[in-house]
């Protein structure tokens, strides 16, 4: 489902707007915005996933946003996807490499957080990571799959 055709509402619309403002930063690093899809389910909730693709390397970045609801925190999750279906969860990667301080940018608590500012600060931090911590991965020099916590479901 391409959400450039559909209207996003509420928090999702705010994040969509801020993300599109940062799309040139992704493009400058070889990742073009391709589409937005809705993931999840009606029962558990739907959330947008913003898909970026580097045409030269076929590597992708999937950036998903979950709004804070029912007293739960909201925030971003980012996967870097290698063409052979290997996935790196950026937040887990930062934790594993002693960069836990940066993980605070991934999560927010409503209603005390200005969502537009939160999304902008997150995206500024993330685009910076593309030039630093994640650069060797994006250049294909290295890749680390992050372990998936199946929470007992595997």
Secondary structure as GFF3:
##gff-version 3
##sequence-region A 1 154
A	DSSP	alpha_helix	10	27	.	.	.	ID=ss1
A	DSSP	beta_strand	32	41	.	.	.	ID=ss2
A	DSSP	beta_strand	45	54	.	.	.	ID=ss3
A	DSSP	beta_strand	59	66	.	.	.	ID=ss4
A	DSSP	beta_strand	74	82	.	.	.	ID=ss5
A	DSSP	beta_strand	86	89	.	.	.	ID=ss6
A	DSSP	alpha_helix	90	96	.	.	.	ID=ss7
A	DSSP	three_ten_helix	100	106	.	.	.	ID=ss8
A	DSSP	beta_strand	107	108	.	.	.	ID=ss9
A	DSSP	alpha_helix	115	131	.	.	.	ID=ss10
A	DSSP	alpha_helix	135	138	.	.	.	ID=ss11
###
